[in-house]
Amino acid sequence: MKDKHTAKVTRRTFLKLAGGGLLALVAGCGSAPKAAVEKARAAAEPLSRPIKKAVRSLTGDTSLDAEHIRQMITRDSKTSRTVMWHSDEAQEGAEVAWRVAGSDECETVPATSDYYDDDGQAIYLHSAHIEGLSAGQRYEYRLIAGEEGTEWMTMETDSGGDFTALIFPDTQCSDGYITWREVAEAAALSTPEANFFINMGDLVDNGEDHNQWNQWLDGAESMLTRIPLAPIMGNHETYTIDWQTRLPRAYLALFDVPGNGSGEFDRYYYSFDYGDVHFIALNTQENEIDEHKGGLIDEQLLWLRRDLAATKKKWKVVLMHRDVLQYRINGRPERREGISEDGAIFMPIFDEYDVDVVLTAHLHTYRDRGHLFDFKPSDGGRGPLYVLTGVAGNVRYPGLWIDHAFDRVTAPQPETDNYITMRATRDELNFKCFLPDGTVIDDVSVRK
């Protein structure tokens, strides 16, 4: 997005001012020799403030106060991307500059600068939404505010074809999120081709504790600046410091996910496309949310039917935090196995609209159940493939769950951490579950 004043400066004038580096200077695309920049500054004094600011910001400075820089998933990753970051001070005029990798020309888009004080913080959160990207293109982006900026970072759009995603189950930790960092870095190192990553909810143990959020963001830094995140809200995102429930203020502020059109529950649930797959990120925190405002499930069910009916993608994949099955628990003979409350609510809709895969979390154990239809196993492949994704933090429940009759593959016990790769091709969705040392504990595919 170019400033309206840019049109007043001709290409010839810029060449005279900056010795050939004009276009880069106007749009924040790079640095120029110091002498040329000083000359450009002096000559630009009569120009309006936006142009002067742009010139000053392009001297190669990388001192901008920008923490936890992250790319967020958008509804259509072929043409758009959201970039977020934190700062200790407000950043008036903050922008994100972006360009085709290696180009000297770029555009900028303004960013918000919103004060954020949850859990005693006093910081600013910034978010910029980039539109007009081209599919399958490698870009670079940097943050700019005033005379300061950041280094260039990489950003690649969805080609519309094959892709790889990393999937992380519950990442809540009690060790400063060291375990989460180790799992994330192992996954990123072994899967450098990953196009984006998903977290299945319970990102942190306590949703109001800002230290945990910072530790989580630190743990994911090897991925966040270069590929987008698609987070799912878990029940722990709704907890206060004293372990009561609240609305998920931190989650909603920290993750600018696609909207859903709701007046009451915007961004509590959402959907997005990548390649030929339509992803639906559901919210299963109705018990916690209903304590503060009701109607989440009723509204979501109406939206879910419309969303599934509208997609033209070949594949449909549902992401939800709470599981669809209920497990027996060691030491609690009154607890019966069966279908969970959320399974009873959502599984008939998955059957009705031919959902291909349902990924769940919450129980901190990996289980592959194969295909289920009408609440029963379907050996013929009818109904979605259901995978309970495991645990990627150090909060584990060894020996707690008794195997369900629907379980086909269970992680080695006692359970350790894991992550999952999803590889989508024209005719197949493949899911592999890895231990951090690279051991494959499950490999399952859906084909059509």
N, C-alpha and C positions, 0 to 999 in steps of 0.2 A: 504494500500500500504506500504510494508515494505522496508526499505532502503537496498541498495545492500550490505552494510557492515554488516548487521545483521547476515548473514549466517556465518560470520567468528567467531561468538561467540557461542560455543556449549551450550546445555542445562545444562551440568554438570558444566561448567565454570560459567554460570549465577547463578546456585544454590549456588555455592561457594561465588560469589560476593555479592549477595543480600539476602542470607538466605532464598531462596525459592520464593522471589518476582520478579524473573528475567523477566518473560514474560511480566508482567505488566510494568516493568521499560522500556523495550525496546520499546514498542509500545505506551506508554503514557496512559496506562489504569488505573492507580490509584496511590496511595501513598504507601510508605513503611516506616517502622520504621526508625527514623532519623539515628541511628547508622548503620543500614544496608545500608542506602543510602550513608552515608559518606564513608563507607568501599568500596562500589561499585564505587564511584567517584574516590577514590585513586587508586584502582586497574584498573580502566578503562582509566587512563591517556594515556597509549600507544595506545589506540584505536583511530579511526578516529573521527573527529569532530561530524558527525551525531549521533553516539552512545552516545558521551558525552552529547550532547544537549538533547537527549532523556532522559538520566538518570537524568540530572538536572531538567528537566521539570516535573518530576513525584514525587515530594516531597510533594504533596498535596497543593501546592501554588494555590491560586485562585485570584491573584491580577492583572491578565491580563487586560489591557485597552481594553475593548470590550463593545461597546454601541450598542443598537438597534439590538441585536442578533435576527435573524429571519430565519425561514425555508421557502423555496420557492417551489412551485409546480414544478414538472418535467413532462416530457412527459409520463413517466411510473412510477407511484408512488409505484409499487410493488418492483422495483429493484433499485431505485435511489432517491436522495434528494439533494437539493442545500441549503447550509448554508451561510448566509451573516452576516457581522457586520461592525461597524465603529470603528476607533481609531484616536487619535490625532497625533500619530506618525506612521511612516512606521514600519511594523512588518516583518522583514526579516525572512524567514523560517517559516512563519505562517502555521499552519496545523489545520485540524479538525481530532480528534481521535474519533473512533466509535467502539462500541462493542454490542453484544447481552446483554440485560439488565441482570445485575448480574454476568456477565462473568468476568474472569481475563485476557482474551485475547482480543486484539483489533487491529485494523488497522488504518493507518493514510492516509490522502490525502492532498496534498499541497493546499494552498489558495493564491489567488492573493492579491496584496497590491498596489492599484492604487490611485495616488494622485487625489483629487477632490476639486475644488475651485469654484463651482457654487455659485453665490450670495455671493461672498466674503469669502467663507469658506476656510479652510486650513486643511483638514482632509484626511484620507485614507479610502477607501472602500475595503472590502475583500469579496471574494466569493470562495467557495470550492464546488465542485460537487462530490458527493459520488455515486459510482456505485457498483454493485455486492451485493446488499442487497437481502434478501429473503422475499417473500410475506407473509403478515400477521404476521410479527415478531415485537416484541417490542425491541427497541434499546435504547442506551444511547450515547450521544456525548458530547465532550468538545472541546474547542478551546485551542491551544497551540502556543506560540511564545517565543523562547529563553528559559529562565528559568521559565517563567510564564505560567499560564493557567487559566481556568475557572472551575467552578463546573460542574458536570455532569448534563445534561439535557435530557429529554425524546424525543424519536422519534419513531413513529410507521408507518410501511409500509402498503400499500393497500393489503388487503387480496384477492382482486379480486371478493368479494361477496358484501353483503349488506353494506351500509355506510350511514353516515349522514354528510351533509355539512351545514354551516352557510352562508347566503347570505346577504350582506349589500348593500343597495342602496347608493346614493350620500352622502358622509360624510363631505363635505366642511362645515366649521364652521367660526363664527366670535367671538367665546367666548373662544379662546385658546384651542379648541377641547375638552372642558369639556363634551359637549353633546355627542360627538363621544365616549369618554371613557366610559360614563355611559351606552350608548347603547351596546357597545362592551362587557363590563363587565357583564351586565345583560344577554346578549345572551350566553356568555361563562359559566356563572354560571348555567343557566337553561338548557344548552345543553352540559354537560361535555363529552358526547360521540362523539361530533363532530370530524370528521377526518381531515377536512380542512375548510378554509373559503375563500369566494369570495368577492371582492369589485367591484361594478359595474361601477366604473369610477367617476371622480370628487372627488378623494380621498381628495384633498385639494382645497382651493379656488383659490390659486395662485401658479402655478407650478414652479415658480422661487424662491419663498419665502422659504428659508431653515428652518426658524423657524416653519412654518406650517408643513413641512415634519417631523421635529423632534417631534412636538406635536402630529401629526397623529401616528407616530411610538410609542410614549409613550402611547397613548390611546389604542393601540392594544397589549400592552406588555403581557397581560394576556393570549394571544393566540399564539403570534409569535414564542416564543421559543419552543413550544411543538407541534404545528400543522402547516402545510404549508399554505401559502397565494397564491391565484390566483387573481392577480389584472387585471382590465380592464382599458385601457387608456380612459380618458374623455377629453372633450374640455378644461377644466380648467388646465389640465396638460400641455397645450401648451401656457400658458400666461406668459408674462414677468412681472417684478415688476411694470412697468408703463402700464400694461394691453394691450400691443400689443401681437401679436402672435409670437411664435418661435417654433423651433423643441423641442420635449419633452426631453430635456437633463437630467433633474433630474429624471424623471420617469424611463428612460432607464438605468441610472446609479444605482438607488436605488433598482431596481427589476430585478433580473437576471432570467427572465422567459424563457421558451423553445424557441429555434430558429425556424425560418420558412423557412430557405434556401434562403432568399432574400438578394441581395446585397445592396439594397437601404433602405429597410424597415424591417430589421431583428428585431424581437421581438416587432414590432408595433402590430402585431396580431400573434396568435399562437393557438395550440390545445394541449389537454392532455387527458389522460384516467384515470378514477378512477372507480373501480368496473367494471360493464358492461355498463358504460356510456362513450361516447365520447363527450368531451366538446370542443366547438369552440369559442375562444375569438376574436371577430371581432373588427376592428378599424373603427369608424364612424366619425373620425375627418378630413375628406378629405378637408373640407372648410378651416380649419386652416393650415393643412399640405401643401396643394397645393400652399399657398403663398410662400413657401420656397423650395419645390421640388414637382414635379407632378408625377402622375402615380399610386398613392396609390390604388385607387378603381380598376382600370383595372388589376393591378397585383394581388390584393387581390381576385378578382372574379375568376381568373384562379386558384389560389391556393385553394380557397374554394371548387370549384368543384372537384379538385383532392383529397382534404382532405376528403370530404364527401364520395366520391366514394371508397376510400381506406379502410375506417374503417370497422372492422368486429364486432364492438360492437352492442349490441341489441338496445341501446338507443342513440339518438343524441340530445344534448342540446346546443343551441346557446346562447352566452352571448354578448350583445352589448350595448354600452352606450346610444346612441340616440335612440329614440323610433321609431316604425314603423308607428304610427298614427299621424295625425295633429289635434290639438284641437282648437276649437273656444276659444277666449279670451274675458273676460268681458271688455266692453268699446271699443272693436275693432270690429265693425260689419263687416268690410271688410274681416276679417279672417274666412275662411271656414273650416269646419271639413272634414277630408278625410284621405288619405294615405300620409305619409311624403316622402321626397326625399329618405331617406334611406330605407323606406319600399318599395318604388317602385323599388329600386335597388335589394334588397336582398330577398324579400318575394317569388318571383317566383322560386328562387333556393331552398328555404326551402321547397316549395311544391314539386319540382321535385325530391329532394333527401330524402323525407319522414322524415324531421326533426320533432322531437316529441315535443320539448318545446323551446320557445324563450323568454328569459328574457331581459328586457330593463330597462333604468333608465332615467336620465337627467331632467325630468319634476317635480321631487320632490313630486310625488303623487302616491299612490298605486291604481292600476286598474287591475282587472282580466277581460280579454275580451273573455275567452273561446277559442274555436278552430276557426281559420280563414283559409280559403282556397280560392285561386283565389280572394283575396282582400275582401272576404265577410265572414260573420259568417257561420259556418258549424255545424249545430246541430247534425249531424251524427258522429261527432268526427274526420272527415277528416281534415287534415292540423294540424299544430302545435298549442299547447296551448300557448297563448301569455299573459305574465304577466308583467306589468309595476311595478317595485319593490318598489317605494316609496322614503323615505328620512331617513337618519340615522345621519344627522347633524342638526344644528339649523337654516340653511338657508331654509326658507319655503315661499310658495307663496299662502297664504290663499285667497280663493275666486277668484283666477286668471282663472282657467280652467273651461270651461263649459263642462258638461258630454258629452262624445262621444256616438253615437248610439250603438257602439260595447261594451261599458262598461257593464259588468255583476255584478261586485262587486267594490265598491268604498270605500276607507277608510273613517271613520267618519270625518266630517268636523267641525271646522277647523283642518287641518291635524297636527298630531304630528309625532314623530319619530317611526320607525318600523324596524324590521328585519325579515328574513325569514329562516325557516328550510327546507332543502330538504332531504327527506329520500328515498333512493333507495333500492328496493328489486328486486327480480328476475322478478316479474310481475307488479311492480307498481313504479311510481315516485310520491311522495306526497310532496306538498308544503303547509306550514302553515305560515301565516303572523301574527306576534305578535307585540303588543304594548310593550313598555319597562316594563309595570307592569304585563305582562304575558297574557293579554287579547288577544284571538284569533279573528282576524277580517276577516280571510279567510282561507279556508281549501279546496284544490283542488288537484285532482289526475289524472294521465294518466295511463291507464292500457293496457297491450297487452301481 
